Amino acid sequence: MSLINKIQWDVILTGLILFFVISIIGGGSLFLPKIYYKFLKKTDGNITVQLPEPENISKESIQAVKGTEDSVLKETEDFKKISIYSKPLETPVFVSNSEKLTKYLEQNAVEIVAEGTIEKAYLYAVSGSLDINKESIFFWIVDGESDGGHLVPSESYTSGKGNEFLYDLRKLPLVERPYFPNKPAGHVDIVSKYLNKDISYKTKRQYFVGAFVSTTTLPNQISKLEIRYRCELGSNCRVYSPLSN
């Protein structure tokens, strides 16, 4: 390295150090030196800053991503369906009273029976206006075994629709109480664990299911709750409610 280049390099380093010191003294982030150091690059005796950049963003790519989500929703519209609630289920005014709420949900649990072998199944839900940062839909399925929890909005197949949700029942994302949006979810295969599984002490696969909007901001309700499913090839499967059959 020539003497001139060495002087240039020393001057640049000195300037950067002074810049970092001034930034910190002036209330800048303590992480600023690390951030800049990560993207500094020396080329031909000079220092340039390389900031991270995304790859090309195109309208076609955006449509492809959103189209993948919406196509799943559209595909399930042609599946067989069972409507869980014949009318909207309102979140009760005593939602903060856990004992009363439990009894209310038990009273509004819906009996379903599954037959045959299901290949694919989805849970479709529509609620009232929902703030997904504070509120959620709570789903449960109960028999000798039971699973329940808050459904994770980010794993819904519906894109950009704040009160319409579609979940794959082979990997249903459930968050146990207490709920907050970024809490890691457990995934339950409702199809294998319940709908396709015979119950040793029963002559049929009978379960009780339901969902409600978990919120203290009222009124709110589950406007629609469906299980959408497709039979395995060669199987005459069905999911039905004996009360409405």
Secondary structure, DSSP 8 states (H G I E B T S, - for coil): --HHHHHHHHHHHHHHHHHHHHHHHTT--TTHHHHHHHHEEEETTEEEE---------HHHHHHHHHHHHHHHHHHTTSEEEES-SS-EE--TTTT-HHHHHHHHHHT-EEEEEES-EEEEEEEEEESS--TTT-EEEEEEESSSEEEEEE-GGG-S-SS-TTEEEEETTSEEEE-SS--TTS--EEE-HIIIIIT---TTSSSEEEEEEEEEE-SSSS-EEEEEEEEEEE-TT---EEE-TTT-
